[in-house]
Amino acid sequence: MPLGRRLMAMRGKIFMSLAWAAAAMACGVWLLVRTGAGEGTAVVVTKSHLIRAPESGRIATLEVVPYQHVEAGAVLAKIEVPLLNQEIASAQAELRSLEAQISVQEADRGRQFARDLEAARASWLRARVELERDRSDLMVAEQELGRADAPGVLVATSEVERFKSLRDAAKSAVDARVTEVDALNRNYEDALRRAGGTQSALLKTSVEAAAVYLESLRMVADANVLRAYASGIVSAPVGSQARDGRTEVIDEAFPTPGQWVQAGVPVLTVTEPTSQDAVVFVDLTRARALAPGAAVSVRGTNGGSFEATVRSVGVAVERVPLRQLQDQAIQEWGVPVTLQVMDRALTPGESLSVEF
């Protein structure tokens, strides 16, 4: 068959082959363009803080209502732990009892101090009186010896020696009494300085231990006061449930006073009113081309454009959270890329158009 007729017969197949080739080239070009400068829809990350119960117990008081704005550090609720109040009361009673024993001991010690001080003073005064008497006896003995030993006085030598013995004995008595008075005076001064008696070391240790235990119980009680980690809106904790093979996000009921809560279980949620982080889910090819620190252009719902940087890039494809899938422009699967917007506060849940 001539070549012309053969080409005419195969013109349909040739046309289809060319069409497929053109389509393939168009797809390749589109992928290259899409990889180099793609677009996506980001959703502002909601910064929520779960307020968990540190211990199992009952909600004694609830200081907030749903969707109330609170400041950081504000008291949200108080958890009453069974038997903790009883332990605190018992520890307080024990500490008061030990302190009462200390008070009694102090009173006894004060009375003993007064008795010791009075006895030391009396002994010192008695010794001083006796010292003056001994000094008087010494003076008399010296006078008698002086008269007996004076020139022109006829006194037997034996009598003079007797007067000398009396004088020496009186002098020794005075010296001994001076030493005694000095010792008693030091005892009296020591009695004035000291607090009197000694406190029982065991009782003192018991008081310190009881005080430490009571303080530890009070710290436990203070830890069961739930406070806001940051300023924001108070709401019920967010939970999830499985339905039709998919996990759905649900809002749990707002707690009420008297409700029992388990340790570690979220009781409340505080959501910050603004954020500077947003997440966009992209295909794996584009995710590999992005790196932390890369600059991207973002457009808000009001049409204004602003700059952002890539904070982090996920390592694998993930399913997009259900709440973000409410926007039909967001694909169901993708690699999460976290963006940090500069110099602008964003509203949680706000959609942003991102240009890479």
C-alpha positions in Angstrom: 0.0 0.0 0.0 1.4 3.4 -0.9 2.7 5.5 2.1 0.2 8.2 1.6 -2.8 5.9 1.8 -1.3 4.2 4.9 -0.9 7.6 6.7 -4.4 8.5 5.8 -5.6 5.2 7.3 -3.7 5.8 10.5 -4.4 9.5 10.9 -6.8 8.9 13.8 -4.3 7.0 15.8 -1.6 9.5 15.0 -3.9 12.4 16.1 -4.7 10.7 19.4 -0.9 10.0 20.1 -0.1 13.6 19.5 -3.0 14.7 21.8 -1.7 12.5 24.6 1.8 13.8 24.2 0.6 17.4 24.3 -1.4 16.7 27.4 1.6 15.0 29.1 3.8 18.0 28.2 1.2 20.4 29.6 1.0 18.4 32.9 4.7 18.4 33.2 4.9 22.1 32.7 2.1 22.6 35.2 3.9 20.4 37.8 7.1 22.4 37.3 5.2 25.6 37.7 3.3 24.3 40.7 6.4 23.1 42.4 8.2 26.3 41.9 5.4 28.8 42.8 2.4 27.1 44.1 -0.6 28.2 46.1 -2.4 26.8 49.2 -4.9 27.7 51.8 -3.6 28.0 55.4 -5.7 28.0 58.5 -4.6 30.0 61.5 -3.6 27.7 64.4 -5.7 27.9 67.5 -3.5 28.2 70.5 -5.4 26.4 73.2 -4.3 25.5 76.6 -5.8 22.5 78.3 -6.3 23.0 82.0 -6.0 19.5 83.6 -6.9 18.3 87.1 -3.6 17.6 89.0 -5.4 15.1 91.3 -8.7 13.3 91.3 -11.4 15.2 93.2 -14.5 17.2 93.2 -14.9 20.7 91.7 -15.5 22.7 94.8 -16.0 26.1 93.1 -16.1 27.3 89.5 -15.0 30.9 89.1 -15.8 31.3 85.3 -18.6 30.9 82.8 -18.4 29.6 79.2 -16.6 32.0 76.8 -15.5 34.3 79.5 -12.3 36.2 78.9 -9.7 35.8 81.6 -6.2 37.1 82.1 -3.1 34.9 82.6 -3.0 33.6 86.2 -6.7 34.0 86.9 -8.3 31.4 89.1 -10.7 29.2 87.0 -11.8 26.5 89.5 -10.8 24.8 92.7 -10.5 21.1 93.1 -11.3 19.5 96.4 -9.3 16.4 97.0 -10.9 13.8 99.4 -9.2 13.7 102.9 -6.8 16.5 101.9 -8.6 19.1 104.1 -8.7 16.6 106.9 -5.0 16.0 106.6 -4.4 19.8 106.6 -6.6 20.2 109.7 -4.8 17.3 111.5 -1.4 18.8 110.6 -2.4 22.2 111.9 -3.7 20.6 115.2 -0.4 18.7 115.5 1.7 21.8 115.0 -0.4 23.8 117.5 0.0 21.0 120.0 3.8 21.0 119.6 3.9 24.8 119.8 1.9 24.7 123.0 4.4 22.3 124.4 7.1 24.7 123.4 5.2 27.5 125.2 4.9 25.5 128.4 8.6 24.6 128.2 9.4 28.3 127.7 7.3 29.2 130.7 9.0 26.6 132.9 12.4 27.7 131.5 11.6 31.3 132.4 10.6 30.4 136.0 13.8 28.3 136.3 15.8 31.1 134.9 14.3 33.5 137.5 15.1 31.0 140.3 18.7 30.5 139.0 19.3 34.2 138.7 18.0 34.9 142.2 20.1 32.2 143.7 23.2 33.4 142.0 22.6 37.0 143.1 21.9 35.9 146.7 25.1 33.8 146.8 27.1 36.7 145.4 25.7 39.2 147.9 26.3 36.8 150.9 29.9 36.3 149.7 30.4 40.1 149.5 29.1 40.6 153.1 31.4 37.9 154.3 34.3 39.5 152.5 33.7 42.8 154.2 33.6 41.0 157.6 36.9 39.2 156.8 38.5 42.5 155.8 37.3 44.0 159.1 38.9 41.0 161.0 42.1 41.5 159.0 42.1 45.2 159.9 41.7 44.5 163.6 44.4 41.9 163.5 46.8 44.3 161.8 46.0 47.0 164.4 46.6 44.6 167.3 49.9 43.5 165.8 51.0 47.1 165.2 50.4 48.0 168.8 52.2 44.9 170.1 55.1 45.4 167.9 55.4 49.2 168.4 58.7 50.5 169.9 58.6 51.0 173.7 55.7 48.6 174.2 56.7 45.7 176.4 54.8 42.7 174.9 56.1 39.1 175.1 57.5 37.8 171.9 55.1 34.9 172.0 52.2 37.3 172.1 53.6 39.2 169.1 53.8 35.9 167.2 50.2 35.1 168.1 49.1 38.5 166.6 51.1 37.8 163.5 49.4 34.4 163.1 46.0 36.0 163.5 46.9 38.6 160.9 48.1 36.0 158.5 45.0 33.9 158.9 42.8 36.9 158.4 44.7 37.9 155.3 44.3 34.3 153.8 40.6 34.4 154.6 40.3 37.7 152.7 42.1 36.4 149.7 40.0 33.2 149.6 36.8 35.3 150.0 37.9 37.6 147.1 38.3 34.6 144.9 34.9 33.3 145.9 33.2 36.7 145.3 34.8 36.9 141.8 33.5 33.4 140.9 30.0 34.1 142.2 30.0 37.4 140.3 30.8 35.6 137.0 28.0 33.1 137.7 25.6 35.9 138.3 26.6 37.7 135.0 26.3 34.4 133.1 22.8 33.9 134.6 21.9 37.4 133.3 23.1 36.6 129.8 21.6 33.1 129.2 18.0 32.6 128.4 17.7 30.0 131.1 17.5 26.3 130.6 17.8 24.5 127.2 15.1 23.7 124.8 14.5 20.0 124.0 16.2 19.2 120.7 13.7 16.5 120.0 10.7 18.8 120.5 12.3 21.4 118.3 12.9 18.9 115.5 9.3 17.7 115.8 8.0 21.3 115.5 10.1 21.9 112.4 9.0 18.6 110.8 5.3 19.4 111.5 5.7 22.8 109.9 7.3 21.4 106.8 4.6 18.7 106.4 1.8 21.3 106.8 3.4 23.5 104.2 3.7 20.6 101.8 0.0 19.9 102.2 -0.8 23.5 101.6 1.3 23.4 98.4 -0.8 20.4 97.2 -4.0 22.3 98.0 -2.7 25.3 96.1 -1.8 23.1 93.1 -5.5 22.0 92.9 -6.4 25.6 92.2 -6.8 25.7 88.4 -5.4 28.9 86.9 -5.2 30.2 83.3 -1.8 29.7 81.7 -2.4 32.6 79.3 -5.0 35.3 78.6 -7.9 34.0 76.5 -11.4 32.7 76.2 -12.6 29.9 78.6 -14.5 27.0 77.1 -15.1 23.3 77.7 -12.3 20.9 76.8 -12.2 19.5 73.3 -12.7 15.8 72.8 -13.1 13.4 69.9 -15.3 10.5 69.0 -15.1 7.8 66.2 -18.0 7.8 63.7 -18.2 6.0 60.3 -14.5 5.1 60.5 -13.4 8.7 61.0 -12.6 10.7 64.1 -14.8 13.7 64.8 -13.9 16.6 67.0 -16.5 17.4 69.7 -16.9 19.9 72.4 -17.4 18.3 75.8 -19.8 19.7 78.4 -18.7 22.7 80.5 -17.9 21.5 84.0 -20.2 22.2 87.0 -19.5 22.6 90.7 -19.7 19.2 92.5 -18.6 17.3 89.4 -16.0 14.6 89.9 -12.8 14.9 87.8 -10.0 12.4 87.3 -6.3 13.3 87.6 -4.7 14.4 84.3 -8.1 14.8 82.5 -8.8 18.2 80.9 -11.3 20.3 82.9 -11.3 23.5 80.9 -9.7 25.1 77.8 -8.3 28.6 77.5 -8.0 29.7 73.9 -5.8 32.7 73.1 -7.8 35.3 71.1 -5.0 35.9 68.5 -2.2 33.9 66.9 0.7 34.4 64.6 0.9 30.8 63.4 -0.9 29.1 60.6 -0.7 25.7 59.0 -1.0 24.8 55.3 -1.1 21.3 54.0 0.8 20.8 50.7 1.7 17.9 48.5 4.9 15.9 49.2 6.8 17.3 46.2 6.3 20.9 47.3 7.0 20.1 50.9 10.5 18.8 49.9 11.2 22.1 48.3 10.4 24.0 51.5 12.7 24.5 54.4 12.4 26.4 57.8 13.1 30.0 57.3 11.9 30.2 53.8 9.8 33.4 53.0 6.3 33.1 51.7 3.6 35.6 50.7 0.2 35.5 52.5 -3.1 37.1 51.7 -5.8 37.6 54.3 -9.5 37.4 53.9 -9.6 41.2 53.7 -7.3 41.1 50.7 -4.2 42.6 52.4 -0.8 40.9 51.8 1.9 40.3 54.3 5.0 38.3 54.7 5.5 35.0 56.7 8.3 32.5 57.1 8.2 28.7 57.2 8.6 27.6 60.9 8.6 23.9 60.3 7.8 21.3 57.6 6.2 17.9 58.5 8.1 14.7 57.7 5.1 12.8 56.3 1.7 13.1 54.7 -1.1 13.6 57.3 -4.8 13.8 57.2 -6.0 17.3 57.4 -8.0 18.0 60.7 -11.7 18.0 60.2 -12.2 21.5 61.2 -9.9 22.7 58.5 -11.7 20.5 55.9 -14.7 22.8 56.2 -12.8 24.9 53.6 -13.4 23.0 50.3 -10.1 24.5 48.9 -8.0 22.4 51.3 -7.1 19.0 50.2 -7.8 16.1 52.5 -4.2 14.8 52.7 -0.9 16.7 52.7 2.3 17.5 54.5 1.7 20.1 57.3 3.8 23.2 56.9 3.7 25.7 59.9 4.0 29.4 59.0 4.8 32.2 61.3 3.3 35.5 60.2 5.3 38.7 60.9 3.9 41.8 62.5 0.3 40.9 62.5 -2.2 39.2 64.9 -4.4 36.6 63.3 -7.8 35.3 64.3 -7.8 31.6 65.1 -9.7 29.7 62.4 -9.1 32.4 59.8 -8.3 31.2 56.3 -5.2 32.6 54.5 -4.1 32.3 50.9 -0.5 31.3 50.7 1.9 31.8 47.7 5.1 29.8 47.8 
